[in-house]
Amino acid sequence: MTVSLGALFELLPEDRASSPYTGYTRAHWEAAADGMLDAAWKWATPRGARLDLPGPPSHSGVRSDGLEGYARTFLAAGFRVAGAGGKDPNGWLERYADGLDAGTRAPGRDDAESWPLILDHDVQGQPMVESASVALGLRLTRPWLWDRLTPDVRDRAEHWLRGSLRHVPAGNNWYLFPYTVAGFLESVGRGDAETARARERALELLESWYRGDGWYADGDGRAFDHYNGWALHLYPLLDAHLSGDARESARHGARLREHLESFALMFGGDGAPLYFGRSLTYRFAAGAGVGLGAVTGHTPLAPGASRRVVSGALRYFLERGAVDGSGLLSLGWHGPHAATLQTYSGPASPYWASKAFVSLLAPAEHPFWSSPEEAAPSEGPDRVLSVPAAGFLVQSTRADGVVRLHNHGSDQVRPDEGESAADENPHYARLAYSTVTGPTSAANTADNHLSLTVGGARSARRRIHPLGSGHGDGWGWAASWHLPVFPAGPSTVPGLRVESAIVARGCHELRVHRVLGAPDGARAELTGWATDPGGTVRSRLWGLHGWEAPENVRVPQGTAFTRWATVPRLAAEVTGTVVLAALASLTAGPEADPEPAEVVGQVWVTGDTVEVRWAQDGARTRVTFGGAVVTVDHAPEGTAA
């Protein structure tokens, strides 16, 4: 008999000796998996082929959502049982074996158990996504499930899975789903030319999407987000690890190691991952790459630091309402939050969080579990780290544990796609994201945005063109340009362009923009971070040059972090070419925020160059725009920038 997730945790005392930061041990992770599975299985069909969880359906429909419930929870069960060496005290694998039998008897039939067919991504694609979780679950548990199935069930399962090899995936990480299916089939002696080609094609595309610094674009454009860790690194490296392929493990592992050099910094001192990109309802799956790095040995982190990151993320969400009263993962971030979701999000979608349980593949005696927890990267000294390949600047502050991501390179716009303001995505289009704030909804004033209003229409930021990035001791910068696009009237204004640069030091951000080709009557607006005005997280925005009309704008729809928020905003009338400079900050510590004169002592603007002297230490920073180039120089007191 199983019990709820809450009751399981009540039976498990914290272990602050081995886990001084989170109190969580391997037993807590096993309890979390068992609790999630127990709650989800209460909604299973009579023969267990589908888990029809309550809630509004995705655009794929109820039957596909039910398969999603089976497949994604099977992944958690797979990691749970494989990590325990086949021990299955709750009998999860028997249930999944029965469900596999029932779901593959008549695929495509409209009944209570049959799984939908796998078709092209634009016809009926979601089952292809789920086929990878089914295949990976079967691969992880082969000795205790697959090897005990009757031959006819194995044949039917293979026939259904091969649908993913014979249909067209979406042009992004989806190609790793047939790759994973083919890897399973080959591992059980059912490989052939079809499986080989599926794997070759996926690796060919994966190689073309690699941009450097350990980061992949999610397709042919410039979409960089959590899919790096929970898909683009996870599937190929886990496949190589399970197959014992040392050469492929080394190749994929080297890239994961480099990825974690920057990505591991993107978890706050409270355990929160960055709220950035799509599919954020997968929550603690963000730690999957960190866990896989520890399991395979391909990580720059000490074992205790890896565990602190992944356990911190798990605890963060469990303590903030991610699990509802019935033990189910809700659709949202902390609790339910509609603006977090995409149209493909259904009631079982959050169970891609199961990928975090890859950590259970490390046995109990592994240093990942046996070494004491150590501080996460964001809990060390203040850091500013540039990631040139992705156009990111990561800024962390030890005093409050806040991590900020300044986005000058990730936009989720395909190379063949036109730019339309109607398609602006708050999860990619903003200048900055953090571990304690979320973007405002498209219906409210945009946070962290430089907009231009022309003829009554306010511009959007879509395709982002990086102009460089870099970092030094305690500071860093990133820059980009974009074409303002408008939702009404002509979509663009001839010659109009915005160049943006950020220089980060401590908790402060020097934001410099050059507007080119602004028509008469244009108005520029710059917004800062969206926060609860009565909360402990504080946002400030000051004009240094060219800005006026400071105000706080109400955001009634709030964010994923607060039901109601305000956003600081500056404005300026602009014509032709104008250079603007502002100082922003996002803090959560108890100390009082300094006034702008205590941060920036002097500001000089000459033509297209902005130079500031920092009040605390007299250091100078100079930002120069020129052509399609931005240069940033930073020098300590007494030397010219």
C-alpha positions in Angstrom: 0.0 0.0 0.0 1.3 3.4 -0.9 0.7 6.8 0.8 0.6 10.4 -0.3 3.7 12.4 -1.1 3.1 14.6 1.9 2.8 11.6 4.3 5.9 10.0 2.9 7.9 13.2 3.6 6.5 13.4 7.1 8.0 10.0 7.7 11.4 11.1 6.5 13.3 13.4 8.8 15.7 15.9 7.2 19.4 15.0 7.3 21.2 18.2 7.9 24.5 16.4 8.5 24.9 15.0 5.0 22.6 17.6 3.4 23.2 20.9 5.2 21.6 23.0 2.5 18.4 21.0 1.7 18.1 18.2 4.3 17.2 15.9 1.4 18.7 12.4 0.9 18.3 9.7 -1.6 15.3 8.4 0.4 13.6 11.7 -0.1 14.0 11.4 -3.8 12.6 7.9 -3.8 9.7 9.1 -1.7 9.0 11.9 -4.1 8.9 9.5 -7.1 6.7 7.1 -5.2 4.3 9.9 -4.1 4.0 11.3 -7.6 3.3 7.9 -9.1 0.8 6.9 -6.5 -1.2 10.1 -7.0 -1.1 9.9 -10.8 -2.1 6.2 -10.9 -5.4 7.0 -9.1 -6.5 8.3 -12.5 -5.5 5.3 -14.6 -7.9 3.5 -17.0 -9.0 0.1 -15.9 -6.1 -1.7 -17.6 -3.6 1.1 -17.0 -2.9 2.1 -20.6 -3.7 5.7 -20.0 -3.5 8.1 -17.0 -6.3 10.5 -17.6 -5.4 13.2 -15.1 -8.0 15.9 -14.3 -7.8 19.3 -16.0 -8.3 21.1 -19.3 -6.9 19.1 -22.4 -4.0 20.1 -24.5 -4.5 20.8 -28.2 -3.7 17.2 -28.9 -6.8 16.0 -27.1 -7.8 13.8 -24.2 -6.6 10.4 -25.6 -3.1 11.8 -26.3 -3.0 13.4 -22.9 -3.8 10.0 -21.3 -0.9 8.4 -23.1 1.2 11.3 -21.9 0.2 10.5 -18.4 1.3 6.9 -18.8 4.6 7.7 -20.6 5.9 10.5 -18.4 5.2 8.7 -15.2 6.7 5.5 -16.6 9.9 7.5 -16.9 9.9 8.3 -13.2 9.2 4.6 -12.4 12.0 3.6 -14.7 14.6 5.7 -12.9 13.1 4.7 -9.6 13.3 0.9 -10.1 16.5 0.9 -12.2 18.3 3.0 -9.5 17.2 0.5 -6.9 18.6 -2.4 -8.9 15.2 -3.8 -9.8 13.6 -3.5 -6.4 10.0 -2.5 -6.9 8.2 -2.6 -3.6 5.1 -0.8 -4.9 4.7 -3.0 -8.0 5.0 -0.1 -10.5 6.4 -2.2 -13.3 3.6 -4.7 -13.3 1.1 -1.8 -13.8 3.2 -0.4 -16.7 3.5 -3.9 -18.3 -0.3 -4.3 -18.2 -0.7 -0.8 -19.6 1.7 -1.5 -22.5 -0.3 -4.6 -23.3 -3.6 -2.8 -23.3 -2.4 0.3 -25.1 -0.8 -1.5 -28.1 -3.6 -4.0 -28.8 -5.5 -1.7 -31.2 -3.6 1.6 -31.6 -5.7 4.3 -33.1 -9.0 2.8 -31.9 -11.3 5.3 -30.0 -11.7 3.3 -26.8 -10.7 3.6 -23.2 -7.3 2.0 -23.5 -5.9 2.1 -27.0 -3.0 4.5 -27.6 -3.2 7.0 -30.5 -1.0 6.3 -33.5 2.2 8.2 -34.0 1.9 10.4 -37.1 3.7 13.5 -38.4 4.3 16.3 -36.0 1.7 18.6 -37.8 -0.9 15.8 -37.9 -0.8 13.9 -34.7 2.7 14.4 -33.3 2.4 14.4 -29.5 2.5 10.5 -29.3 6.0 10.7 -30.9 7.1 12.8 -27.9 5.7 10.2 -25.6 7.2 7.3 -27.5 10.7 8.3 -26.3 9.6 8.1 -22.6 8.0 4.7 -23.2 11.2 3.5 -24.9 13.4 4.9 -22.3 11.3 3.4 -19.5 11.5 0.0 -21.2 15.2 0.3 -21.6 15.9 1.3 -18.0 13.8 -1.6 -16.7 14.6 -4.2 -19.3 15.5 -7.1 -17.0 12.4 -6.7 -14.9 9.7 -5.7 -17.5 10.6 -6.2 -21.2 12.4 -9.5 -20.8 9.3 -10.9 -19.0 6.8 -9.8 -21.6 5.3 -12.4 -24.0 6.5 -12.3 -27.5 3.3 -10.9 -28.9 3.3 -7.9 -26.5 6.9 -7.2 -27.5 6.0 -7.3 -31.2 3.0 -5.0 -30.7 5.1 -2.6 -28.6 7.8 -2.5 -31.3 5.2 -1.9 -34.1 3.7 1.1 -32.2 7.2 2.5 -31.4 8.3 2.3 -35.0 5.7 4.9 -35.9 8.2 7.5 -34.5 10.8 6.3 -37.0 8.4 6.5 -40.0 6.9 10.0 -39.4 8.3 13.5 -39.5 9.3 15.2 -36.2 9.1 18.9 -35.5 12.4 20.6 -36.6 14.0 20.8 -33.2 14.7 18.4 -30.2 11.9 16.2 -31.5 14.5 14.3 -33.6 15.8 12.9 -30.4 12.6 11.0 -29.8 13.0 8.6 -32.7 16.7 8.5 -31.8 15.8 7.3 -28.3 13.2 4.8 -29.7 15.8 3.4 -32.1 18.4 3.2 -29.3 16.0 1.0 -27.2 15.1 -1.2 -30.2 18.8 -1.8 -30.9 19.5 -2.5 -27.3 17.0 -5.4 -27.4 18.3 -6.9 -30.6 15.6 -5.3 -32.9 17.8 -2.8 -34.7 17.9 -2.5 -38.5 18.6 0.0 -41.2 15.6 2.0 -40.1 16.8 2.4 -36.6 20.3 3.2 -37.8 19.1 6.0 -40.0 16.9 7.5 -37.3 19.9 7.8 -35.1 22.2 9.1 -37.8 19.7 11.8 -38.8 19.3 13.0 -35.2 23.0 13.2 -34.6 23.5 15.0 -37.9 21.0 17.7 -36.9 22.3 17.8 -33.3 25.7 18.6 -34.6 24.4 21.4 -36.8 22.6 22.9 -33.8 25.7 23.1 -31.6 26.7 26.7 -31.2 29.5 26.4 -28.7 30.1 26.9 -24.9 28.2 23.7 -24.3 24.9 25.2 -25.8 22.7 23.8 -28.5 20.0 25.8 -30.4 16.7 24.0 -30.3 16.4 23.8 -34.0 17.9 25.9 -36.8 17.3 29.3 -35.2 18.5 30.8 -31.9 16.3 29.2 -29.2 18.4 28.6 -26.2 16.6 27.5 -23.0 16.1 24.6 -20.5 15.7 22.1 -23.5 19.5 22.0 -23.5 19.5 20.1 -20.2 16.4 18.1 -20.3 16.5 17.1 -23.9 19.5 18.0 -26.2 22.1 16.8 -23.7 20.0 14.3 -21.9 19.0 11.9 -24.6 22.3 11.3 -26.4 24.5 11.1 -23.3 22.1 8.9 -21.4 21.9 6.6 -24.5 25.6 6.3 -24.6 25.8 5.8 -20.9 23.2 3.0 -21.0 24.9 1.3 -23.9 28.4 1.5 -22.5 29.7 3.4 -25.5 32.8 5.1 -24.1 33.5 7.1 -27.3 30.1 8.6 -27.6 29.9 9.1 -23.8 33.2 11.1 -24.0 32.0 13.2 -26.9 28.6 14.1 -25.5 29.9 14.3 -22.0 32.5 16.9 -22.9 29.8 19.1 -24.2 27.6 18.6 -21.1 30.5 19.4 -18.9 31.0 22.7 -20.7 27.3 23.4 -20.7 27.2 23.0 -16.9 30.0 25.5 -16.5 27.4 28.2 -17.2 24.1 26.4 -16.7 24.8 25.3 -13.1 25.0 29.0 -12.2 21.4 29.5 -13.3 19.9 28.2 -10.0 19.2 30.6 -7.3 20.2 30.3 -3.6 16.7 29.2 -2.9 17.0 26.4 -5.4 14.9 28.0 -8.1 15.8 27.5 -11.8 15.7 30.5 -14.0 12.2 31.3 -15.1 13.0 31.6 -18.8 12.0 29.8 -22.0 9.1 27.4 -22.8 7.7 24.4 -21.0 8.5 25.8 -17.6 5.8 23.6 -16.1 8.3 20.8 -16.2 9.8 22.6 -13.1 12.5 20.5 -11.4 13.3 18.7 -14.7 15.7 21.7 -15.1 18.1 19.9 -12.9 18.2 16.8 -15.1 21.4 17.8 -16.9 23.1 18.4 -13.5 22.1 15.0 -12.3 23.1 13.3 -15.5 26.5 15.0 -15.3 27.0 13.5 -11.8 25.8 10.1 -12.8 28.1 9.9 -15.8 31.1 11.8 -14.3 30.8 14.5 -17.0 30.5 17.6 -14.8 32.7 20.4 -13.5 30.8 20.3 -10.2 31.8 18.4 -7.0 29.3 15.7 -6.2 28.0 17.6 -3.2 27.4 20.7 -5.3 25.5 18.7 -7.9 23.2 17.2 -5.3 22.7 20.6 -3.7 21.5 22.0 -7.1 19.1 19.2 -7.9 17.8 18.7 -4.4 17.4 22.4 -4.1 15.2 22.5 -7.2 13.1 19.6 -6.0 12.6 21.1 -2.6 11.9 24.6 -4.0 8.9 23.4 -5.9 7.5 20.9 -3.4 7.5 23.7 -0.8 5.8 26.2 -3.1 2.6 24.4 -4.1 3.7 22.6 -7.3 1.9 19.5 -5.9 -1.8 20.1 -5.3 -4.0 18.6 -2.5 -4.4 15.3 -4.4 -0.7 14.9 -4.9 -0.7 15.8 -8.6 1.7 18.2 -10.2 -0.3 21.2 -11.3 0.0 23.2 -14.6 2.1 26.2 -13.7 5.2 27.2 -11.8 4.6 27.3 -8.0 0.9 26.4 -8.2 -1.4 26.7 -11.2 -0.4 29.6 -13.5 -2.0 29.8 -17.0 0.5 32.3 -18.4 3.3 29.7 -17.9 1.7 27.3 -20.3 1.8 26.6 -24.0 -1.0 25.1 -26.1 0.6 21.7 -26.0 0.4 21.7 -22.2 -2.0 19.2 -20.9 -2.8 17.7 -17.4 0.1 15.2 -17.6 2.6 17.6 -19.2 4.2 18.6 -15.8 5.4 15.0 -15.5 8.4 15.6 -17.7 9.7 16.6 -14.3 10.3 12.9 -14.1 13.6 13.5 -15.9 15.1 14.9 -12.7 15.0 11.4 -11.3 17.8 10.4 -13.6 19.8 11.2 -10.4 18.6 7.9 -8.9 20.7 6.1 -11.4 23.6 6.9 -9.1 23.6 4.1 -6.5 23.4 4.9 -2.8 27.2 4.6 -2.4 27.9 7.0 -5.3 29.7 10.2 -4.2 26.7 12.1 -5.5 24.7 10.7 -2.5 27.5 9.9 0.0 29.4 13.2 -0.1 28.1 16.1 2.0 26.2 18.8 0.1 28.3 21.8 -0.9 27.3 25.3 -1.9 25.7 25.8 -5.3 27.6 28.0 -7.8 25.2 30.9 -7.1 26.0 30.7 -3.3 29.7 31.6 -3.9 31.1 35.0 -4.5 29.1 37.4 -6.7 29.7 36.4 -10.3 29.1 37.8 -13.8 29.5 35.3 -16.6 29.1 35.7 -20.3 28.0 32.9 -22.6 28.9 34.2 -26.1 27.4 31.3 -28.1 23.9 31.9 -26.6 24.2 35.7 -26.2 23.7 35.4 -22.4 25.1 37.3 -19.5 24.5 35.5 -16.1 24.7 37.7 -13.0 24.5 36.2 -9.5 24.7 37.8 -6.1 25.5 35.9 -2.9 23.8 38.2 -0.5 20.3 37.4 -1.7 20.9 34.3 -3.8 19.3 36.0 -6.9 20.4 34.9 -10.4 19.6 37.1 -13.4 19.9 36.2 -17.1 20.4 39.0 -19.5 19.1 37.8 -22.9 20.9 39.1 -26.0 20.7 36.0 -28.1 17.7 33.7 -27.6 14.5 34.4 -29.5 12.7 31.3 -30.7 12.2 32.8 -34.2 12.9 30.3 -37.0 15.2 31.4 -39.8 12.4 31.1 -42.3 9.9 32.9 -40.1 8.9 36.6 -40.5 8.8 38.9 -37.5 5.3 39.6 -36.2 4.4 41.5 -33.1 1.4 39.3 -32.6 3.8 36.4 -32.0 5.9 38.1 -29.4 6.7 35.5 -26.6 7.2 36.9 -23.1 9.4 33.9 -22.3 12.0 34.9 -24.8 11.5 38.5 -25.9 12.5 40.3 -22.7 15.9 41.8 -22.0 16.2 39.9 -18.7 14.9 37.1 -16.6 15.6 35.9 -13.0 15.1 33.2 -10.4 12.8 35.4 -8.4 10.7 37.2 -11.0 8.7 36.1 -14.1 7.8 38.1 -17.2 4.5 39.9 -17.3 1.7 38.5 -19.5 1.2 39.7 -23.1 -1.9 41.5 -21.9 -0.1 43.7 -19.3 2.8 46.1 -19.6 6.0 44.3 -20.6 8.8 44.1 -18.0 12.5 44.4 -19.0 11.6 45.8 -22.4 12.8 48.7 -24.6 9.8 49.7 -26.8 9.1 52.5 -29.2 5.6 53.9 -29.7 5.0 55.2 -33.2 1.5 56.4 -34.3 0.0 55.0 -31.2 1.4 51.5 -31.7 4.0 50.1 -29.2 6.8 47.9 -30.7 7.8 44.3 -29.8 11.2 42.6 -29.8 11.3 39.4 -31.8 14.5 38.4 -33.6 17.5 39.1 -31.5 20.9 39.7 -33.2 23.9 39.4 -30.8 26.5 42.0 -30.9 29.0 40.4 -28.5 29.5 39.7 -24.9 32.4 39.3 -22.4 33.3 39.4 -18.7 36.1 40.3 -16.4 36.7 40.2 -12.7 33.3 41.0 -11.1 31.7 42.5 -14.2 30.4 41.5 -17.6 28.5 42.8 -20.6 26.3 41.6 -23.5 24.8 43.5 -26.4 22.4 42.9 -29.3 20.2 44.7 -31.8 16.6 44.2 -32.9 14.1 45.5 -35.5 11.1 47.0 -33.7 7.9 45.4 -35.1 4.5 46.8 -34.5 1.0 45.2 -34.1 -0.9 47.9 -35.9 -0.3 49.9 -39.1 2.9 49.1 -41.0 4.8 46.3 -39.1 8.1 48.2 -39.4 9.4 51.8 -39.8 12.1 52.3 -42.5 15.5 52.7 -40.9 14.3 52.2 -37.3 16.6 50.0 -35.2 17.4 49.5 -31.5 20.8 48.5 -30.2 21.0 47.4 -26.5 23.9 46.8 -24.2 24.0 45.7 -20.5 26.9 46.0 -18.2 26.5 44.1 -14.9 28.3 44.7 -11.6 27.2 43.3 -8.3 23.4 43.6 -8.2 23.4 46.6 -10.6 22.8 46.8 -14.4 23.9 49.7 -16.6 21.4 49.6 -19.5 22.5 51.5 -22.5 20.4 51.8 -25.7 20.9 53.5 -29.1 17.8 54.2 -31.1 18.5 54.8 -34.8 16.1 56.2 -37.4 13.3 57.2 -35.0 10.6 59.2 -36.8 9.2 62.5 -35.5 6.8 62.0 -32.6 8.3 58.6 -31.5 8.4 57.8 -27.8 10.8 55.3 -26.2 10.0 53.5 -23.0 12.2 51.3 -20.8 10.9 49.0 -18.1 12.6 47.2 -15.3 11.8 44.0 -13.3 8.2 43.1 -12.3 7.8 42.7 -8.5 5.3 42.7 -5.8 5.5 46.3 -4.3 5.0 44.9 -0.8 7.3 42.0 -1.1 10.9 41.4 -0.3 12.1 41.3 -3.9 12.7 44.9 -5.0 13.1 46.4 -8.5 14.5 49.8 -9.2 15.1 51.8 -12.4 16.8 55.2 -12.7 17.4 57.3 -15.7 21.1 58.4 -16.1 20.9 60.1 -19.5 18.1 61.0 -21.9 15.3 59.4 -19.8 12.5 61.2 -18.0 9.0 60.6 -16.6 9.8 57.8 -14.1 6.7 55.9 -12.9 5.5 52.6 -11.6 3.1 50.8 -13.8 0.5 48.4 -12.4 0.5 44.8 -13.6 -2.9 43.4 -12.4 -2.3 39.9 -13.9 0.9 39.5 -12.0 3.6 37.0 -12.8 4.3 33.3 -11.9 5.8 34.6 -8.6 3.1 37.1 -7.5 -0.6 37.7 -8.1 -0.1 41.4 -8.6 2.9 43.4 -9.5 4.3 46.8 -10.6 7.0 47.6 -13.1 9.2 50.7 -13.1 9.2 52.6 -16.3 11.1 55.5 -17.9 10.1 57.4 -21.1 11.7 59.8 -23.6 10.7 61.5 -26.8 13.1 60.4 -29.5 13.9 61.5 -33.1 16.7 60.3 -35.3 19.6 58.8 -33.5 19.4 58.9 -29.7 21.6 57.3 -27.0 19.9 56.6 -23.6 21.3 55.2 -20.4 19.7 53.9 -17.2 20.6 52.0 -14.0 18.5 49.1 -12.9 18.7 46.7 -10.0 16.9 43.6 -8.7 17.5 42.7 -5.0 16.0 40.5 -2.3 18.3 41.1 0.6 17.4 42.8 3.9 19.9 45.7 3.4 18.6 49.1 2.1 19.0 49.8 -1.6 21.5 52.6 -2.4 20.5 55.7 -4.2 21.7 56.0 -7.8 24.4 58.6 -6.9 25.9 56.0 -4.5 26.2 53.6 -7.4 27.2 55.7 -10.4 29.1 58.8 -9.5 29.4 60.4 -13.0 28.0 59.9 -16.5 29.5 61.3 -19.7 27.8 60.9 -23.1 29.8 61.9 -26.2 28.2 61.1 -29.5 27.6 57.3 -29.5 29.7 56.7 -26.4 28.5 56.4 -22.8 31.0 56.4 -20.0 30.3 56.0 -16.2 32.4 56.2 -13.1 31.2 53.8 -10.4 31.0 55.5 -7.1 32.1 52.7 -4.8 35.5 52.1 -6.3 36.0 54.7 -8.9 36.2 52.2 -11.8 35.1 53.3 -15.2 33.0 51.6 -17.8 32.7 52.9 -21.4 30.1 51.6 -23.9 30.6 52.6 -27.6 28.1 52.0 -30.4 29.4 52.0 -34.0 28.0 50.4 -37.1 27.1 46.9 -36.2 29.5 46.7 -33.3 29.4 47.5 -29.6 32.6 47.7 -27.6 32.7 47.8 -23.9 35.8 48.7 -21.8 36.1 48.5 -18.1 39.0 49.8 -16.0 39.7 50.1 -12.3 40.2 53.5 -10.6 43.0 55.6 -11.9 43.2 54.1 -15.4 41.3 55.2 -18.5 38.5 53.0 -19.7 
